[in-house]
């Protein structure tokens, strides 16, 4: 396991916000996680997978960061339909692995910015398809007793963009098992490319961002409300409401976490004033 001091976090968050932390760990095994929490308990810990759905609000963190890179992104097949994968594996790579083995069920996650662990925590999905639909079970470290445990899908309490793990931050996802279906690899590839093209046509892939900023309130479309209020293109510092899709905030250049949070507050205030709808932030604010 590698340990660094004064770690640059810019490449570990998809907004590409400039930030650093006093100490960072790069675990390679489950035992490394136990070691981190047992032997380095002097500081609070923050875990980042791909950093895809987070807002780093500070330029410097005294907290330790645990960074899940390629060393904690391994996968293998339990049988011809079940994939076992570590939490740091990104969903794009996972969907490509499934396609290469003629397995369907992850097409919607192709090009969704998330690690597997992050996808499970927030029950990631799109177009009515969620990670819970293919999840079998999860292996995790319970910080209450530093024991590694497993939990089945039915016990995780999945809801829209929510789960047992989002409500219990002392349970650290290490690995997950996914059950997929056999399919035609050519058709799966075509579906993945179609989904990607549709996403790129609508979403601001040309600037750093962390996906949809807000959860969708019942009966409303967030992007439509923001656009109707004339907020497309609104900027605070280097953060801007995307001119391509108003449900996204992009980093147009040197945006800070404070810029992003201030812009979020402006949007929430305007939406409340005009629609009496309280927008809930989907992204994780650190």
BELSULMO-V277162 format. One record per residue. N is the residue number from 1. OMEGA is omega as a letter, one per 30 degrees, with the letter a starting at -180 (NA if undefined). BURIAL is + if it has 24 or more other ideal C-beta (glycine too) atoms within 12 Angstrom, else -. Layout:
n | omega | burial
N | OMEGA | BURIAL
N | OMEGA | BURIAL
This chain:
n | omega | burial
1 | l | +
2 | l | -
3 | a | -
4 | l | -
5 | a | -
6 | a | -
7 | l | +
8 | a | -
9 | a | +
10 | a | +
11 | l | -
12 | l | +
13 | a | +
14 | l | +
15 | a | +
16 | l | +
17 | l | +
18 | a | +
19 | l | +
20 | l | +
21 | a | +
22 | a | +
23 | l | +
24 | l | +
25 | l | +
26 | a | +
27 | l | +
28 | a | +
29 | l | -
30 | l | +
31 | l | -
32 | l | +
33 | l | +
34 | l | +
35 | a | -
36 | a | +
37 | l | +
38 | a | -
39 | a | -
40 | a | +
41 | a | -
42 | a | -
43 | l | -
44 | a | -
45 | l | +
46 | a | +
47 | l | +
48 | l | +
49 | l | +
50 | a | +
51 | a | +
52 | a | +
53 | a | +
54 | l | +
55 | l | +
56 | a | +
57 | a | +
58 | l | +
59 | l | -
60 | a | -
61 | l | +
62 | a | -
63 | l | +
64 | l | +
65 | l | +
66 | a | +
67 | a | +
68 | l | +
69 | a | +
70 | a | -
71 | l | -
72 | a | +
73 | a | +
74 | l | +
75 | l | +
76 | a | -
77 | l | -
78 | l | -
79 | a | -
80 | a | -
81 | a | -
82 | l | +
83 | l | +
84 | a | +
85 | l | +
86 | a | +
87 | a | +
88 | a | +
89 | a | +
90 | a | +
91 | l | +
92 | l | +
93 | a | +
94 | l | +
95 | l | +
96 | l | +
97 | l | +
98 | a | +
99 | a | +
100 | l | -
101 | l | +
102 | l | -
103 | l | +
104 | a | +
105 | a | +
106 | a | +
107 | a | +
108 | a | +
109 | l | +
110 | l | +
111 | l | +
112 | a | +
113 | l | +
114 | l | +
115 | l | +
116 | l | +
117 | l | +
118 | a | +
119 | l | +
120 | a | +
121 | a | +
122 | a | +
123 | a | +
124 | l | +
125 | l | +
126 | l | +
127 | l | -
128 | l | -
129 | a | -
130 | a | +
131 | l | +
132 | a | +
133 | a | +
134 | a | +
135 | l | +
136 | a | +
137 | a | +
138 | l | +
139 | a | +
140 | l | +
141 | l | +
142 | a | +
143 | l | -
144 | a | -
145 | a | -
146 | l | -
147 | l | -
148 | a | +
149 | l | +
150 | a | -
151 | a | +
152 | a | -
153 | a | +
154 | a | -
155 | a | -
156 | l | +
157 | a | -
158 | l | +
159 | l | -
160 | l | -
161 | a | +
162 | l | +
163 | l | +
164 | a | +
165 | l | +
166 | a | +
167 | a | -
168 | a | -
169 | l | -
170 | l | -
171 | a | +
172 | a | +
173 | l | +
174 | a | +
175 | l | +
176 | l | +
177 | a | +
178 | l | +
179 | a | +
180 | a | +
181 | l | -
182 | l | -
183 | l | -
184 | a | -
185 | l | -
186 | l | -
187 | l | -
188 | l | +
189 | l | -
190 | l | -
191 | l | +
192 | l | +
193 | l | -
194 | l | -
195 | l | +
196 | a | +
197 | l | -
198 | a | -
199 | a | +
200 | l | -
201 | a | -
202 | a | -
203 | a | +
204 | a | +
205 | a | -
206 | l | -
207 | l | +
208 | l | +
209 | a | +
210 | l | +
211 | a | +
212 | a | +
213 | a | +
214 | l | +
215 | a | +
216 | l | -
217 | a | +
218 | l | -
219 | a | -
220 | l | -
221 | a | -
222 | a | +
223 | a | +
224 | l | -
225 | a | +
226 | l | +
227 | l | +
228 | l | -
229 | l | +
230 | a | -
231 | l | +
232 | l | +
233 | l | -
234 | a | +
235 | l | +
236 | a | +
237 | l | -
238 | l | +
239 | a | +
240 | l | +
241 | a | +
242 | l | +
243 | l | -
244 | l | +
245 | a | +
246 | l | +
247 | a | +
248 | l | +
249 | a | +
250 | l | +
251 | a | +
252 | l | +
253 | l | -
254 | l | -
255 | l | +
256 | l | +
257 | l | +
258 | l | +
259 | a | +
260 | a | +
261 | l | +
262 | l | +
263 | l | +
264 | a | +
265 | l | -
266 | l | +
267 | a | +
268 | a | +
269 | a | -
270 | l | +
271 | l | +
272 | a | -
273 | a | -
274 | a | -
275 | a | -
276 | l | -
277 | l | +
278 | a | -
279 | l | +
280 | a | +
281 | l | +
282 | a | +
283 | a | +
284 | a | +
285 | a | +
286 | NA | +
